Amino acid sequence: MGALKVLVFFGVIVGCLSAKQFPENFLFGAAGASYQIEGGWDADGKGLSMWDVFAHTPGKIKNNDTGDVACDSYNKYKEDVAILKQLGLKVYRFSISWPRILPKGIPTEINQAGVDYYRNLIKELKDAGIEPLVTLYHWDLPQHLAELGGWLNPRIADYFGDYARICFELFGDQVKYWLPLNEPGTTCVHGYETGDLAPGLPLSGEGIYQCAYVHVLAHAKAWHIYNDEFRSKQGGKVGFNNVCFWFYPKSNNSEDIEAQTRAMEFGCGLYANPIYNGDWPQVVIDRVAYRSKKEGYSFSRLPTFTEEEKQYINGTSDYYGLNMYTSYLVEALADESFDSPSLEQDLAYNSTADPSWAHSASEWLNLDPPGIRNVLNYVNEKYNPGEIVVTENGWSDNGELDDQGRVTYLKGYLSNVLDAIVEDSINVIAYTTWSLMDNFEWNQGYTQKFGIVQVDFDSPNRTRTLKSSAEWYKRVAAAKEIVD
């Protein structure tokens, strides 16, 4: 290369770095999930989900809210797509409601009205130049399957495989990005450890690990079905979705540093390591085995993968879907007793927020933008996923239109995503903020508002109004750089 070409090339690189622009083909988008936005909970042949049952149980949700109507996206999906197009977004992450397609979750009955709804939504997106990124399962398990044991029953992986196959057959010609399961860690911790989310089973110290085991098998089942039966003709990708918070050791002492490792491996690694490396993290294996023995068990509370299962689950992801919201400080705790098996005892750390971090109205989201860059580096180095999509990242407030707190949050986190791309050479290909609209936030009901679009839940029309953050995000997507 001649001297002039070298100078020109160097100038281009410096220019890109100084401008800090996202890659030309980077996809900006937003996200939502079926139970949180669709409504139509019993419309047109849809079956019951465990969230329909859980939300209809008095006292489970703040203000006894439900997702019966939610944002009414079952009827207003065209308006939602029009908003995405107005904002210049190029990818929309949504989930398919399993019981809307298969009312009981089993393949003997396919609900054509549900099929038509998702075909129409996907067509509307494609016509608007928006790529659908489809999650097959975002927590609304068919109630029939929940009564068969839900995510504690290994056979659920087979039911999920049948459901995934049907979705690939019905929609795969138009969908190139799939995520089988959303945030297995949240389902397993809050559904089967603490019991504060559906199905509401506080099976302390045991439910979480059986749930994790079944989720890993189900994910791998879906990936293999796509890989063996659909990839060659559809050319899509099946990723792995996981929530990863970032944990800082509270001090530099060895105990707190070890606590940081436990926090990352029990949170992020419990679900990711089997998919990328074929087994649970060794820290988790050793820790649960140690405590189980001390507690009097003749076996570990953590299920053991067979050698055949290890081979089956290993390498079953085409990209990593990262959900990341916040960071924590961790401080080691000593083992005090062995008479109450629990995830908390297995973790043996206390997590807090740094007092200097700003808090949102929800009181658990912390403004620590570098945390997402740390997580991206962690995931990239530990799992080598090839491509990463930030599938959830967002800020909760009280729903005000001039939501400058959200703008500050998104600006900080997106800046750190950009630094990870430009300075750390991490292949982040897309970002879908949580969420497009205010929606039903699980056991918090409608008390938490994550949307860049306000929804008036007091109006039968569920009127949508753009917030300041939507206008800001629109300018970022157009410029492909962080704007003021």
Secondary structure, DSSP 8 states (H G I E B T S, - for coil): --HHHHHHHHHHHHHHHHHTB--TT-EEEEE--HHHH---TT-TT---BHHHHHHTSTTSSGGG--SSSTT-HHHHHHHHHHHHHHTT--EEEEE--HHHHSTTSSTT---HHHHHHHHHHHHHHHHTT-EEEEEEESS--BHHHHHTTGGG-TTHHHHHHHHHHHHHHHHTTT--EEEEES-HHHIIIIIHTS-SSTT----TTTHHHHHHHHHHHHHHHHHHHHHHHTHHHH--EE-EEEE--EEEESSSSHHHHHHHHHHHIIIIIHHHHHHHHSS--HHHHHHHHHHHHHTT-SS-SS----HHHHHHHTT--SSEEEE---EEEEEE-----SSS--HHHHH-EEEE--TTS-B-TTSS-B--THHHHHHHHHHHHHH--S-EEEEE----BS--SS-HHHHHHHHHHHHHHHHHHHTT---EEEEEEE-SB----GGGTTS-B--SEEE-TTSTT--EEE-HHHHHHHHHHHHTB---
